[in-house]
């Protein structure tokens, strides 16, 4: 069922989509098995903009697992170090030592474990039974819950602070979720809200960022508007992690605002995304033509790589996709049906060339590959303009 009204402010969506893509993966965490690939098909995505608040969004229903946080193989060492520093500074700046802090969507405790070691009273909520159990085995205080309205009350509320990291964009009722968080906070509580950075996506024409898991594509302005509608004042808003993430620090406002902050006269023009898609497809084709007769693999079964493989038509020339997440291995890429394997297959069934398509983690992956798996295999990182060989 397609949405015709904005999911946050209930304004009308512009009649024509900004972009339309065919045969896209039906989910970033959906990987068909061998018995499913004959009947599995991709989905068509239409990307719309709200004519009232300007928020860009998909018109489709959410993926079945939208209440769960799935971080695939976990988080990298670089990200762990970054989060430890970020959380420490946040705790110090807002005098949160020994105070109660809540993580919304804590997954298997990847970030909650870091926060728990920094002298605060850390709690988490997560919808997945398996992930909740994993967190409890680590000694973390986690409740199975999902906040979908202001009526939900958590066992250990009220909290002095909260954080929700790259999860809000998955939620079809994002404002209701934020209002539910608001209702479980102490007066003047502070929080950290982070989402993928659509300003950067527009700037870099990252056409492969659209995936059914992400219903919303927040710019700084539309994120601030959404937070205001839910009763939060924004203290600070910055771009972090190579500009991939918008990070907003907020404070609970005693009064929830109901007014939309902006009115949009005309929809934004994203036609340049199609031009970038055409350019990247051409350059990938040229690169693969130079490897004719050789075996080529891709490293990365994240949502950007899955979308790129589908949109650029490179699937027929790829032997397999390497990914370090065990639950993806032994299965296939959605829509394109390429086998997904563990990194060790680069040793047991080597290829002539590997293209790394891991987004912001590509440099880190390249170092791992060169140290453990490279051999005589040529390496390239997929950049904005095409594959860039690594010497």
Secondary structure, DSSP 8 states (H G I E B T S, - for coil): ----B-TTT--BB-SS-SEEEEEE-S-TT----TTTTTT---EEEEEEEBTTT--EEE-S---TTTTS---TT---HHHHHHHHHHHHHHHHHTT-TT-EEEEES-TTSHHHHHHHTTTSEEEEEES-HHHHHHHHHTT-EEEE----STT---TT--EEEEEEES-GGG-TTHHHHHHHHHHTEEEEEEEEEEEE-HHHHHHTT-GGG--TT--EE--HHHHHHHHHHTTEEEEEEEEETTTTEEEEEEEE-SS---S-S---SS----HHHHHHHHHHHHHHHHHHHTTTTS-EEEE--SHHHHHHHHHHT-GGG-S-EE-S-TTTTTSB-TTT--BEE-TTHHHHS--SEEEE--GGGHHHHHHHHHHHT-TT-EEEEEETTEEEEE-
